Amino acid sequence: MEETIARLGYIGVLIGTFLEGETTILLAAIFAKLGYLQLKPVIFWSFVGTFLGDCTFFFLGKFFGRSVVERYEFLRVRASTSRKIIHQYDHLILLMMRFMAGFRSIILVLLGCANLSAGRFLLIDVASSVVWSVLISMLGYSFANVVYIFVGDTKGYEKIIIPLAVIAAVAPIFFYRHLIKEKEKERFDGN
């Protein structure tokens, strides 16, 4: 298991942070504390993945955004309200969207549609991506310290700790997303 994590771990960090990221970075930082990965490369690859993901979604919104918004009712219903909010708070939204789990790609597509300049986007996104990558990595690394406090010899318990860490990190995110989907269904169904 150690060899697989060490060999594919950074690729997983890159892909996971490209798509969304919080869970990926937390787990990678825990693995870094357990000695499977190194923290500095985890931070670096999480920055690269999240920045590339942000750029992809932003420029998709910039070049194809209008057609994407028109195609999906979920976006179309919120387009006029979101444009007003984005024009008023574009920089703040760009800084804060990083910490809004599950909404990153939608917000970035909408920011791209809102005619935010690419230069300003890149400048602000680089800064927020660095802060986010370091912060979440350090949070995961610190969480692993708690594991060390309760379990002195983690190597002997790794077959239990790693799955529990994965479940503990992933379960709240799935539960949160489930709640959001249920609220959206209620809202659109009129219940």
Secondary structure, 3 states (H helix, E strand, C coil): CHHHHHHHHHHHHHHHHHHCCHHHHHHHHHHHHCCCCCHHHHHHHHHHHHHHHHHHHHHHHHHHHHHHHHHCHHHHHHHHHHHHHHHHHHHHHHHHHHHCCCCHHHHHHHHHHCCCCHHHHHHHHHHHHHHHHHHHHHHHHHHHHHHHHHCCCHHHHHHHHHHHHHHHHHHHHHHHHHHHHHHHHHHHHCC
